[in-house]
């Protein structure tokens, strides 16, 4: 039986359903866009080398150059708790 394949919006690769999670979808222009688990891990990785552009705390969220609280507005995400 052939597995159902979906295309990742970020890396453009087709992957099986198991490679996607609910936190990897977003709505853009009334259309759902799926992002695979490996791309999500890359986007939300902790960068301990670059300080936050706003408050100079570390770690920052991926390439955003913002710490958790400056990205999501929640103090609970300080210190890489995301």
JOJO-V458305 format. One record per residue. N is the residue number from 1. PHI is phi in degrees with one decimal (* if undefined). PSI is psi in whole degrees, -180 to 180 (* if undefined). Layout:
# JOJO-V458305
n-><N;N>
phi-><PHI;PHI>
psi-><PSI;PSI>
This chain:
# JOJO-V458305
n-><1;2;3;4;5;6;7;8;9;10;11;12;13;14;15;16;17;18;19;20;21;22;23;24;25;26;27;28;29;30;31;32;33;34;35;36;37;38;39;40;41;42;43;44;45;46;47;48;49;50;51;52;53;54;55;56;57;58;59;60;61;62;63;64;65;66;67;68;69;70;71;72;73;74;75;76;77;78;79;80;81;82>
phi-><*;-76.2;-80.4;-73.3;-108.5;-127.3;-100.4;-78.2;-66.0;-78.0;-96.2;69.1;-88.5;-88.3;-138.4;-68.6;-51.4;-63.8;-84.4;-121.0;-126.3;-65.6;-75.9;-99.1;-117.4;-147.8;-103.7;-131.6;52.9;62.8;-126.3;-81.0;-117.4;-100.0;-123.1;-70.6;-60.0;-68.3;-70.2;-61.9;-60.3;-68.3;-63.8;-98.1;-66.1;-88.8;-106.8;-85.2;-91.2;-109.6;-76.2;-62.6;-67.5;-94.2;-118.2;65.6;-85.3;-127.6;-80.9;-107.9;-86.1;44.2;-92.9;-69.7;63.4;-127.9;-74.9;-55.7;-62.0;-74.2;-79.1;-105.2;73.2;-125.7;-62.4;-63.7;-89.5;-63.0;73.8;86.7;-86.3;-133.9>
psi-><132;139;147;125;143;155;131;130;-34;-56;-9;10;147;131;160;160;-35;-18;2;146;169;-29;-4;18;149;156;122;124;45;19;140;132;129;139;129;162;-38;-35;-37;-45;-39;-44;-43;17;154;124;104;-4;-27;124;159;138;-23;-53;-1;20;160;154;168;163;110;-128;5;-27;31;143;173;-52;-36;-26;-51;-8;22;124;-27;-16;3;147;17;22;63;*>
